Amino acid sequence: MQQPITFYVGHQGRGHANRAMAIIGALPAERAVTILTARPALFDGFARDVAITALPDEADAAYSPPPLLAAQPTPEIMHRAPLGDAAIRRSMRTILKHLDTVDPALFVIDVSAEIALLARIASVPAIGIRMHGNRGDPAHLAGYQACVGLLAPFDEALEQRDTPDWIRARTCYTGGLCTTHDIVPTKAEARIRLGLDPHREIVVVLTGGGGAGTPYAPLTMAARALPDTQWLVLGPVQREGHETDFGNLDMRGWVYGITDYLAAADVVVASAGDTIVHEIARVGRPYVCAPEWRYFDEQVRKAERLAELGAAIALFNWPGASTPWRGLLDTAKALAPEALTMLQADAAAAAAARYLEGMAVALWARPTTG
């Protein structure tokens, strides 16, 4: 019987779970899959037969360490390692028990440097999922070294210039992995579906569920600056309470069929999460990339690289006045569309699955004796 492939899936936002499901769905049917996650509900409705083990949600645990324990420095090869926390002990125990029980051929980690180290200590071959950001610290480097391979769910062209050669050499680049497969309509078709004006300039503003949302005040400045433009805002927003609303600023919240909204847009203003970047690349609309705060400057570094490739306009600070908005939109419209669209690959999930299956087979192959 084949050993399973086990996935450790982070629960910040939905992107990690959606990516895991896309890759798992492309694995051979005979390859069993198990999942470790603190939010099993993210996998509700997943068609593939998988075994899910729930982990304690350490962030929800109310733990206040004694002062001397709290004062202990964190080792350089770890990012988060508080002392005396029973929830973390339970989580590590659950992971080790699961790995010992299922004896996986591979442990795919999305993402955690500590879990990569734990896997190596436990004698389990791990594949680390790569993300953008300033990840040259000892913890990230140790996590990469502990893995038998690395998987980047993005195009190699999007790789940061300062990534060391040894990390590039150990990385399988799948191409841009988009987890949406809806048919992309024309702009006219999308606007008919959504009941939008076929002739009006439309800007779609989009952010995912992994952060606090788009700041609302700058959007009111944009709506005031361009009153003939319709601004459709999808996802959460941050309100401060003093903003002035405008009739051309339409707050839609969470919506289904995001592909239609992107296709209907003349310009998209969005954050730099993996899912969002590849959703926009798949549809191919002019892109103003406004990175959200993330650990290790993940979205900032990705926005920088998108701008270097001419795939997007990087907006590192939201305008505090009305005047810049016309220029931002016009500059985005002048970008070459192919610089963005080439970053997404329809076969990315299949490429990731082939890599994982290949590693699962090759690592455990024994030489034949004559």
MOGIRA-V26531 format. One record per helix or strand of 3 or more residues. SS is the DSSP state (H for helix, E for strand). FROM is the first residue (numbers start at 1). LEN is the number of residues. Records with the same first field share a line. If there is no record, write none. Layout:
# MOGIRA-V26531
SS->FROM-LEN ; FROM-LEN
This chain:
# MOGIRA-V26531
E->5-5 ; 33-5 ; 51-4 ; 106-5 ; 126-5 ; 149-4 ; 171-3 ; 202-5 ; 230-5 ; 249-5 ; 267-4 ; 286-4
H->15-12 ; 40-4 ; 58-3 ; 67-4 ; 86-17 ; 113-9 ; 138-9 ; 156-3 ; 165-5 ; 187-8 ; 216-10 ; 258-7 ; 274-10 ; 295-14 ; 324-10 ; 337-5 ; 348-17
